[in-house]
Amino acid sequence: MELHITAQEKELLAEVLRQHQRELMLEISHAAHHDFKVALRDRARLLEELLKRLDAAEPAVKRAS
């Protein structure tokens, strides 16, 4: 899949994902059940990889027609 976003959209998306990442880490630290913690950690790893790819991606540049 390919997604074209502007620099402003990329910044907003990264901000939202980082906020969710912080909330997820807090939820992991408070989780009581092992299986739930494992699932949350898997989700956190996926989110971290997504953020790395987003940070490395170049935003699309809109060109005048």
C-alpha positions as protocol buffer text, in pm:
chain_id: "A"
residue {
  index: 1
  type: MET
  ca { x: 0 y: 0 z: 0 }
}
residue {
  index: 2
  type: GLU
  ca { x: 117 y: 350 z: -69 }
}
residue {
  index: 3
  type: LEU
  ca { x: 1 y: 658 z: 117 }
}
residue {
  index: 4
  type: HIS
  ca { x: 79 y: 1014 z: 11 }
}
residue {
  index: 5
  type: ILE
  ca { x: 67 y: 1274 z: 286 }
}
residue {
  index: 6
  type: THR
  ca { x: 194 y: 1626 z: 328 }
}
residue {
  index: 7
  type: ALA
  ca { x: 461 y: 1727 z: 578 }
}
residue {
  index: 8
  type: GLN
  ca { x: 193 y: 1875 z: 804 }
}
residue {
  index: 9
  type: GLU
  ca { x: -12 y: 1554 z: 791 }
}
residue {
  index: 10
  type: LYS
  ca { x: 300 y: 1348 z: 862 }
}
residue {
  index: 11
  type: GLU
  ca { x: 377 y: 1562 z: 1167 }
}
residue {
  index: 12
  type: LEU
  ca { x: 23 y: 1528 z: 1300 }
}
residue {
  index: 13
  type: LEU
  ca { x: 14 y: 1154 z: 1243 }
}
residue {
  index: 14
  type: ALA
  ca { x: 347 y: 1107 z: 1421 }
}
residue {
  index: 15
  type: GLU
  ca { x: 226 y: 1319 z: 1714 }
}
residue {
  index: 16
  type: VAL
  ca { x: -94 y: 1114 z: 1750 }
}
residue {
  index: 17
  type: LEU
  ca { x: 97 y: 786 z: 1727 }
}
residue {
  index: 18
  type: ARG
  ca { x: 355 y: 895 z: 1985 }
}
residue {
  index: 19
  type: GLN
  ca { x: 77 y: 998 z: 2224 }
}
residue {
  index: 20
  type: HIS
  ca { x: -84 y: 657 z: 2181 }
}
residue {
  index: 21
  type: GLN
  ca { x: 256 y: 497 z: 2236 }
}
residue {
  index: 22
  type: ARG
  ca { x: 293 y: 676 z: 2571 }
}
residue {
  index: 23
  type: GLU
  ca { x: -57 y: 568 z: 2675 }
}
residue {
  index: 24
  type: LEU
  ca { x: 15 y: 211 z: 2568 }
}
residue {
  index: 25
  type: MET
  ca { x: 333 y: 198 z: 2777 }
}
residue {
  index: 26
  type: LEU
  ca { x: 136 y: 315 z: 3081 }
}
residue {
  index: 27
  type: GLU
  ca { x: -130 y: 54 z: 3014 }
}
residue {
  index: 28
  type: ILE
  ca { x: 138 y: -217 z: 2989 }
}
residue {
  index: 29
  type: SER
  ca { x: 285 y: -115 z: 3324 }
}
residue {
  index: 30
  type: HIS
  ca { x: -58 y: -141 z: 3489 }
}
residue {
  index: 31
  type: ALA
  ca { x: -174 y: -462 z: 3321 }
}
residue {
  index: 32
  type: ALA
  ca { x: -219 y: -751 z: 3563 }
}
residue {
  index: 33
  type: HIS
  ca { x: -267 y: -1044 z: 3326 }
}
residue {
  index: 34
  type: HIS
  ca { x: 35 y: -1188 z: 3149 }
}
residue {
  index: 35
  type: ASP
  ca { x: -146 y: -1265 z: 2820 }
}
residue {
  index: 36
  type: PHE
  ca { x: -285 y: -913 z: 2805 }
}
residue {
  index: 37
  type: LYS
  ca { x: 62 y: -766 z: 2867 }
}
residue {
  index: 38
  type: VAL
  ca { x: 206 y: -981 z: 2589 }
}
residue {
  index: 39
  type: ALA
  ca { x: -62 y: -859 z: 2348 }
}
residue {
  index: 40
  type: LEU
  ca { x: 2 y: -497 z: 2447 }
}
residue {
  index: 41
  type: ARG
  ca { x: 378 y: -541 z: 2403 }
}
residue {
  index: 42
  type: ASP
  ca { x: 321 y: -686 z: 2056 }
}
residue {
  index: 43
  type: ARG
  ca { x: 108 y: -384 z: 1972 }
}
residue {
  index: 44
  type: ALA
  ca { x: 377 y: -151 z: 2112 }
}
residue {
  index: 45
  type: ARG
  ca { x: 643 y: -315 z: 1893 }
}
residue {
  index: 46
  type: LEU
  ca { x: 421 y: -276 z: 1587 }
}
residue {
  index: 47
  type: LEU
  ca { x: 361 y: 88 z: 1673 }
}
residue {
  index: 48
  type: GLU
  ca { x: 736 y: 148 z: 1719 }
}
residue {
  index: 49
  type: GLU
  ca { x: 810 y: 1 z: 1376 }
}
residue {
  index: 50
  type: LEU
  ca { x: 537 y: 212 z: 1221 }
}
residue {
  index: 51
  type: LEU
  ca { x: 681 y: 527 z: 1379 }
}
residue {
  index: 52
  type: LYS
  ca { x: 1029 y: 442 z: 1251 }
}
residue {
  index: 53
  type: ARG
  ca { x: 895 y: 397 z: 899 }
}
residue {
  index: 54
  type: LEU
  ca { x: 695 y: 718 z: 923 }
}
residue {
  index: 55
  type: ASP
  ca { x: 999 y: 913 z: 1047 }
}
residue {
  index: 56
  type: ALA
  ca { x: 1208 y: 778 z: 758 }
}
residue {
  index: 57
  type: ALA
  ca { x: 943 y: 851 z: 494 }
}
residue {
  index: 58
  type: GLU
  ca { x: 950 y: 1164 z: 286 }
}
residue {
  index: 59
  type: PRO
  ca { x: 619 y: 1350 z: 270 }
}
residue {
  index: 60
  type: ALA
  ca { x: 458 y: 1397 z: -70 }
}
residue {
  index: 61
  type: VAL
  ca { x: 513 y: 1736 z: -225 }
}
residue {
  index: 62
  type: LYS
  ca { x: 212 y: 1893 z: -393 }
}
residue {
  index: 63
  type: ARG
  ca { x: 301 y: 2042 z: -726 }
}
residue {
  index: 64
  type: ALA
  ca { x: 113 y: 2312 z: -908 }
}
residue {
  index: 65
  type: SER
  ca { x: -64 y: 2191 z: -1222 }
}
